[in-house]
């Protein structure tokens, strides 16, 4: 209830009225809106609907960083990633603000795993994500961005995308059997093979509600100069012949950007309806003898599927799927992913199209946009500089599809999926991976990928009467590094009156699932999925300016380093090691639990100490024990604060433990406390001086127990009564 009230407040009490010269203006005032966002950008109109700004980041504050714990909304990862066989390591320091832009840098410096010298990555990039910090359901999303590198040089894979909060991008254990399910049905027995039944970890059959982590891709850019040769595939008998007008429509040439809605479950691999990878959907003969079109027939690139735009009144009736302002093709190189969660062969579907780009997209800022409307009358609409790229109506996603198998067995129906209803978060990253724009390597070449080794970037071969370098593309990519992915702003809007903000909505909760399975979401070497946001802490000097305009340098004795006299302390409303980020979300809520950390706060009770030395499981158990015996008003309220649905539930475990112990000891004036010094599966009484009188009474009583064994049961009863709090100012709790 506390969480729901807070979300309602954000959604409704979200602005103020200003009047001047007889005019009235509504100014948004939500915690997720950057004050640097121009006022004339707070409202827009899309397809006849008025939208208001709910989130923005203008990246105007110079020197902002995004390492784990630096920012209230974005978390930069420090980890190698394996999901697409990447060659890069995510380095938390490779993202920063500079010149009014967010910079995500890519370089060719080696990273060697400290825990495995055989694990080496020859490139370092970055992934930023707002996972479990800022989420929303539905909206209009816009990013102003310039692609990294040069348009004609392949190898980089810049992205801007969203995923459901149940899965954390780059953390495989959190996404297996969760990604990219947008499915909420329980198939009949005869249809289970068509649904790849059993692959969805949280299914409607088992829990009453199907859950997952859908994926929405706004930017997946592939630079380079390669032209895909579909006619060559036809000549080699790989794909069937197509009319000339279709061949023109599907001609794909790098560079391009792909936009997608990924769905699960998809059409099974061995289904007749699934197209051959690399070929557009073709006709096939079903088991009943009828002729049908593979995949989703309404996505087939007929001429009437292309148009300038789709208006509100045309939704559900217009055949237009693809824009015609430039070359846009169905993404026939990607019908979805094949992977093996738990050893099960799983196939997803991708509603995907690719838009050809030019050099300008790598030289200046452009607007990449997505309008996401959930429900049976919803859609996904992708635009570039307000020009239609790709439109996916809900009816295409929700329509039931017949499934027939090559072996002639278990034909059934694949039920409809959904335009996503899950809360989603934002992701920015750059990867380098062989499955995205890397040229194939001839067998006689050394197919290494290290820019620092000449054998990786040089492989000469004869072509006619001259010699060419088959690895020239890699040499050129290495020469252009470091490359910068530059973002000018990110803004999210939602229809007025239909705001859905939050990572843990009542209709699709995520907090307790994440809490119960937190190891799936936690980086190697870390205790929790992400660190609490810092409220300063960067070493500084009084004259150095390290703390910016919104912090001050607090002198420490002894100084933190030989070159610094103190550490940054942030002004109210600002966070980060150097006080460069506006506070928002859980960083604001949890700040009062984190003043100067658990060890240095002069207000902290002296008897409950050493929390920073405990393991996470110990602290969870400590809260459990303390709250089992919480019979004081403040202590019980503190337990409610950290229990499911409580206002501090999303704070770190140390913050929550500290909150409970402070409340308990403050109300009992130190008489009762569970501390790590006294913790061994019980909570004990901190005996005050006034109880020495009772000690004098108890000593002769115990002596009587030795002399009079028959009286022991009675004496024991008295001692139990004392232990339950019948005597003295405090209580002793024992197991």
N, C-alpha and C positions, 0 to 999 in steps of 0.2 A: 504493500500500500504506500509506503514511503517513496519507493522508486516510482510508482505510477503518478503520485502527486507531483514529483519533481519533473517528470517528463511533460505532464500537462502544463505546468508552469512555463516550461521552456517553449511549448508550442503556442500558448495563448497569450501569456504576458510577455510578448516578445518585441515590444517596441514602444515608442512614445510619440506623441503628437507635437509638432512644432508649428507655430503660426507666425507668419510675418507678411505684412502688406496685404492682409486679407486672404492669403493663400494658406492651405493646410498641407503638410507633408508628413508622411509616415516614415519614421526612421527606425530601422531594425536595431534591436539591442540584444540579440541573443549572444551567448558566450562564444559561439563558434564563428562569429563574423569578425573578420579582420577590420579594425577601425580605419585602415588605409584604403578600403574598398570605396570607390566613388559613390556618392549617394544616388546618382542617376542609374546605377547598376543594381539597386536593391530590388527592383521589380522588372519583370519581362512578361511578354505575352507569347505563348506557344500554342499553335493549333487552336486558337480561340479561347485559351484558358490563361488566367492571370497567375503567374508564379511569383513567389517572393524568395529572397535570398535566405538560406538557413545556414550556410557555411561558406567561408571564403578564406583564402590565404594569398596575399599579394606579394609576400617575400621581400618586402621593402626594407626590413631591418637588416643592416649589414652585419656579417659575421655570425649569423645564426648557425648552429650545428644541430645534428640530428642523431648523434650516437645514442645508444640505449640509455634512457634516463635523462636525456638533454631536452626533450621537447614534449609538451603536453598532449599533442595529437599525432605526431609522426614518430615512428620508431625505425631507426636505421639498423639493419642486421649486420652482424659480424659472424660469417659462417660460409663454408663451402656449400654449394647447392648441387643436387644430383638429378633433379626431376627431368631435365631435358639433356642430360649428359654434358652439362656446361663445362667450359674451360675456365670460368672465372670464379673468383672468390668475392663475396660481398664484404666490403670494408666500410664500417660505420663512419669513417672520417671522409669518405669520398663524396659526401653530399654536404653542401653549405650554401649560404646566400652570398651573393656578390653583385653589386651594381643593380639592385632591385630585381634580381632573378634568383631562382633556385637552380643550382648547378649540380648535376649528377655526372661525375667525371669517370672516365674509363682510361686506364693506363695498362702498360705491359710489364709491370713489376711483379716478380714472383712472390707467391705466398707458400710457405711450407708449414704443414700442420705440426704444431708442437708435440702432438701425441702420436704422430705417425710420419716419419721423414719421407716415406714413399708417396705420401699424398701431397702433390704439388699442383698449384694452379698458376698459370703464366700470365693471367690478367686479373686486374682488380676493378670491380665496379660497385654498384650500390643498389640496394632495394630499400625503399621507404614504404611503410604501410601504416594505416590508421587502425589496424586490427584492434578490436576490443577497446578502442578509445573514442573514435567517432564513426558511427554507422547511421545508415538511413535506409528507408524502404521507399522506392519510387523517386522520381524527380528528373530534373534537367541538369545534366552535368556538363561543364565546359572547362577546358584547359587551353590556355594559350601557351604554345610550345614551339620550339625550334629543334628539329631532329639533329642528332650528333653526327659528326664526321662529314664526309662528302657523299653526295647522292649517288655517284657512279662507283663507289668503292664498297664492296660487300663485307660482311662479317659481323656487324653490330646488330643487336636485336633490342631496340628501345621499345618500352611498353608503358601504357597507362591503362589500367584495368581495375575491375572490382570483383570481389569474391564474397560469398556468404560467410558470416562471422563464425559459423560452426567449424570452418576449416581455416587454418593459417597458412598462407602461401609460403612455400619453401620448407614446410614442416610435414614431411611425408606421413608420419604416423597420425597426424591430425586430419589428413585429407583422404587417406585410404578408406574406401567404402562410404565416404561422405561427399566427395567431389565427383561430378558436378550436379548431383541429384536435385532436380526441381520437380519432384514427383510425389503425389499424395493420393495414391490409390492402392487397393489390395487386389491383385489379379486373381481371377478364378483359376482353378487347378489346370484347366486346359490351356491357359494363356501364360503360364509361368515361364516356360522356356522362352517365349517371345519377349519377356521382360528381363531375362537374365536374373531370374528370381534368386534372392539370397545375397546379391551384391550390395544392396542398400543396407547399411548398418542400422539405420533408424527408420523402419518401414511402418506404413499404416497397418499392415497385418499384425505387427507385434505391439505397437505402442498407441495406435489410434490416430497417429499423425505422421506422415512421411516427412522426413527432414533431410537437409543436405546443405552443401555449399556450392551453389551455382556460380558460374563465371560469366562475366560480361566484359568483352574486350573492346575498348574504344580505340586504342592504338597498339598495333603490332606491325612495326615498320621493317621492311626488308630492303635495304639499299643494294646497289649493284647495277650492272648493265646487261644482265642476261635476259634474253627473250625466250619464253617457253614455246616449244615447237610442237603444237598439237597436231599439225599436219604430219609431222614426222612420226608421231605415235600411230596415226591412222595408217601410214605407209608401211610401218613395221607390224601391223596387225594387232597392236596393243589395244587400241580403242576403235570403235565402229565409226564409219563415215558419218559426217554431219553436213547439213546444208551450209552454203557459203555464208549466209547471213548470221548463222549461229557461230561459225568459226571466227568471224569478225568480232562478235560480241564477247567471246571468251579469250581473245588474245591477251596474254598477260606478259608484261615487260617490267623488269625492275627499273627504278625503285617503285615500291607500292606499299600501301598500308592495308592491313586486314582488320575488319570489324566483325565481331562474332557474338552470338549467344550460344554458349555450350550447354548441352542438355544431357541428362541421364535419368533412366537408362536410354541407350540408343538402340538402333536397329542392330541385331546381333551380326557378328562377322559372317556366319555361315547362312545368312538369310538371302534369298534371291533378290530381295528389295534393296540390299545395300550395294551401292556402286563400287566398281573397281577403283581403288585409289589412283588418282591421276587421270581418270576419265570422267566426263560429265555423265549424269544419269541417262541410262539407255532403256529401251523397251525390253521386256522379258516375258516369257510365257509362264504363267502361273500354273500351279498344280491342277487347277480345274480347267485348263486349256485356254483361259482368257489371256489377252495381251494387256500388260500394264506397264506403267512407267516407274522406274526405280526412284527411291528416296522420296523427296517431297515434291510432287509434280508442280505445285504452284511456284516453286523456286526456279523452275527450268527457265533458261534465258531466252524466251520468246521475245519478239519485238515489242509486243504489247506490255511486257513487264518493265519496260524502261519509260521514265517520265521525268519531268522537271521537279515535281513535288507531290505531296499528298495532303489534302486539306482535311479538316476535322470531319466534314460530311462524307468524305470518300472512304473513311476507315471501314473495312469490312466489305466494301463493294468494288473498290478500285483494284485492278490486277497489278498495279505498279509495285515493284519490289526494288528496282535498281534506279539510281539517278542517271541522268544522261549529260551532266555538265562536263564530264571527262570519261575516259575509258574505265569502266567498272565491270568486273567479271565475277561470276560465281567462283568460289574458292574450291576448285575441283582437286586441288592437291591436299585438301584436308577435309574429310567428312566426319572427323571426330577422332578421339584417341583410343588406342588399345592398350590396356594395362592389366596387371594381374594382382589385384588386392587379395591377400590371403590365398594366393595360388589360383584364383578364379579368373578365367578369361572374360574381361569386361570391355564392352565397347560403348562409347558415348557418341552423341550426334553433335554436329556443329552447324548452326545456321550462320553462314559466313560468306562474305564478299570482300574483294580486294579492289582498292582504288589506286590507279596509277598516279604517281607523284612526279614533281619536277624539282629542279635544283633550288627553287625558291623555298621549298619546305625545309631545306637544310641550311638556308641562309638568313631567313627572317621568321618572325613569329606568325603562327596561323592558329585558328580556332578549331579545335577538334571537339565534337559535341555528341551527346547521346540523350535522347528523351526516353525515359523508362516509365511506362504506365502498366501497373499490374492489373489482374482480373481478366475476366472473359472478354471484356471489350477493350483490353489493353493492347500494347504493342511495344516494340523496340524500334527506335528511329535513330539512325546514325547520320550525322551531317558533318561536312568539312567546310568551314567558312560559310555556314548557313546554307550550303548546297547539299541536296539529298545524295547520300551514298547508298544506304541500304535500309530497307523497312521490313520488319518481321511482325506480322499481325498475330494476335493471340490465337486465332483460329488455326493457323499453321502449326502452332506448338501444341494446342489442345486436341487436335483432331486424332481420332483413333486410326491406326494404320494396320492393314493386314500384313501378316508375316508368314512367309512360306520358307521351308528349309530345303536345302539341296538334297538331303537324304530322304525327303518325302514324309518325314515324321513330325508330329507335334506342331502342325500349323496352328496358328492362333492369331490373336490381336494384340498389338502394342497399344496400350491405353494412352490417353493424352498426358503430356507434361504441362507445366505451368509457365507463364511469364513469371519470373521469380517473385516470391512473397517474403523471402528471407531478408533480414537486415544485412546490408552489404557495407564493406569498407573499401577505401581507396588504396591503390598500389601503384608505385612508380619504380621502374627498374630498367637496367640495361644488362643483357646477357650476351654471351658469345657461345654458340652451340652448333654442332655439325648439322643439325636438322633445320637450321634457319640461315639460308643464304651462303653456306660454305660450299665452294666448288668441290666436286669429287676429286680424289687424289689417285693418279695412276699408280699401278703397282710397282713400277720401277723407281718411284720417288720415295724419299724419306718423308713420311706423312706426319711429321711432328708439327707442333703449333707454336713453338717458342720463337718470338721475334728476335731474340738475341743470338740465335744460331743460324748461320747462313744456309745450312743444309735444309732448314725448314722453309726458307723463303726463296730458295733457288732449286729448280729442277729443269734442266734444259732437255728439249726434245726436238726432233726434226718435224717441220711442217712444210711440206713442199721442198723448196730449195733454200729454206732458211731455218735457223734455230730460234725457238721461242722458249720463254720461261713459263712452265706450266704453273708455277706458284707465284706468278707476278701479282695476282690479286692480293695474296697474303702479304707480300712485300709492301704493296701500296697501303694496305690497312695498317701495317706496323708503322709506316712512315707518318701517317696522319695522327697517331696517338701521341699525347693524350687527346681525347675527344670529349666534348662537353654537350650534354643534353640539357638545354636551357628552358626553364619554365617561368613564364611571367606571372601567371596567376592560375588558380583553380577555384571555381565557384560551383556551388550546388544550390539549386532552387527546387521548391516544391509548390504544388498548387495551393493557393490560398485556402485555408480552412481544412486542408487534408494533409497537414504536416505529420510525418512519421519519422521521428528522430530517435535514435538510441540503438545500442547493440543488444539489448535484452528486453525486447517488447513482450507484452503479455501474450500476444498471439503466437510468437516464435521465440521463446526464451532461449538464451544461450549461456547465461552466467554460471548456473550450477553445473551444467554439463562440462564446461571448461574447467571449473573449479575441481570437479571430481576426476578429471582426466588431464590435469595441468601438465604432467610430464610430457604429454604429446605435443604441447605447445611451447615447451621451454627449450631455449638454446643450450647446447652443450656447455657445461661449466657454469651455468647459471642456476639459481635456486628457484626462480619464478619466471613466468613467461616474459615479463619485462620489468625493469627496475622502476622504483618510484621516481617521479620527476624531481630533479634537484632544484633547490631554491637558492642557488648560488654555489659557492665552493671552489671556484677557479682561483688559483693563487694569483695575487695581485700586489700592486704597489699603490700608494696614495696618488701618485702623479701619472700612473701608467695608462689609465683609461680602459683597463681590461673589462670593467664592469659596465661599460656603456653609459647611456643616459638614464637607465632605470635600475641602477644598483650602486652600492657603495662598497668601499674596501674596508673591511673590519680588521684592525691590527690584531695580530696574535703574538703571544709570547709563550714559547719560542716561535719564530716565524716558520711558515710551512716549508720554505725552501731557502737556499742561500741567496737567491735573487729576488725574493718576494717578502713583503712584510705582513701580509694578511691574506684573507680570502674574500671573495665577492659575497655580499648579502643583498638579495633582491628586494626592490620596492614592492609594495602591495600590487598585485595584478600582473607581476612579471615573474618568469621562472627561467630555468636553464642555468648551466654553470656560470655563464657570463651575463645572465639576466637579459637575454635577447628575444625571448618569446612571450607572447601574451598568454596568460594562464587561461585554461578552459577545461571543461570536463572534470574527470576525476582528480586532476592535478589541483583544482580549486577546492574540491571537497576534502581531499586528504591532507591538504597543507597543514591544517591545525594539528594533525597527528605527527608531524615530522619536524617541528622546530628544532633546528640544530642537531638532528638525528637523535637516536635513543640514548646516546652516551653523554652528550654535551648539554642537554637542556637543563638550566638551573632549576626549572620548576618540576623536573622529574623526581618522583619519590626515591629516596636513597636506598630503601630496602628492597626494591624490585629492580635488580640490575642484571647486567651481563646477557641481555636478550640477544645482542649482536653475535654472541658466540654459539648460539643454539642452531640446530638443524631445523628445517622447515617442519618436519613431522613432529619434532618436539614442541615447537611453538603451537601447532594446531592442537596437540594433546593438552598443552598448557591452557589454552583458551577453553577447551572442552571441560577440563577439571574445574577451572575457575567458575565457569558458568553453571556447572552442575550444582554448585552450592551458593550461587548468587541470590541472597535473600534481602539485599539492601536495594533501595530504590534506584540509586545512581548506578550501582553495579549491574543490576538487572537490565536497565536501560542500555548500558554499554554493551551488554551481550546481544540485545536486540539489534543494536547498531551494526554488529559484525556478523550476525546470522543471515541466512538467505533472505533477500529482500530488504536488508538493512541499508542505511545510508552509507556505511563504510565498507560494505561487503566487497567492493572492487578494489579497496586499498590493499597495499602489500601486507603479507602476513606479519611482518614486524610492526607495521603501523597498527594493525588490528590488535595484536597482542599487547602492545604498549597502551592502547586506548583502554582495554579492559582492565589491565593492572593498575593504571593510574586512577581510574574511577573507583575501583575497589579500595585501594589504599587511601585515597583522598577522603572517602566517606567514613572509613573506620579509623582514620588518623594513624595508620600504620599498624593497627592492632592485628589485622588479618591480611595475609598476602600469600599468594602463590608466586614464588620467584624461582629462577633457575638455581639459586643457591639452596633452595629447600625442596626442589622438585624431584621426586622419585616415585611417580605414580600416586602421589597424595599431595594435599595442600595442608600446611601446618599453621598453627597459631604462632604469631610473633608475640611472645609473652611480655606484657608491660610490667613495670616495677611494682604496681599495686598488687600483683598476683603473688609476690613473695610471701605474703601472709598466708595465702592458701597453701603454699608449699610447706610452710611450717606445720600446718594441720595435717597435710597428707603424709609427711614422713613418719610420724608416730603411727598413723593409721596403717601404713604399709607394714610397719614392724609388727603390729597386732596381727596382720594376716599371716605372718610366719609363725607366731605363737599360737594362733587360734585358727587352724585350717577349716574348722566347721563354719567359720564366719565368712570365708572367702566368697561364696556366691553373692552374699549381701553387699560386701565391699565392692565386688566387681560391678554390680549394678549401679552403685554410687559413682564409680569411676566412669562408666558408660554415660551416665547422665551428665557428668561434668564434661565429657568429651563432646556431647551434643549441644553444649552451650547453656546448660542450666545454671552454671556458676561462672562468675568472672565477667570482665568487660569484653573479652573476645571469645573465639571458639577454636577448638582444635579439631581438625578433620582427618581421620585416619581410615585406612582400608584394612 
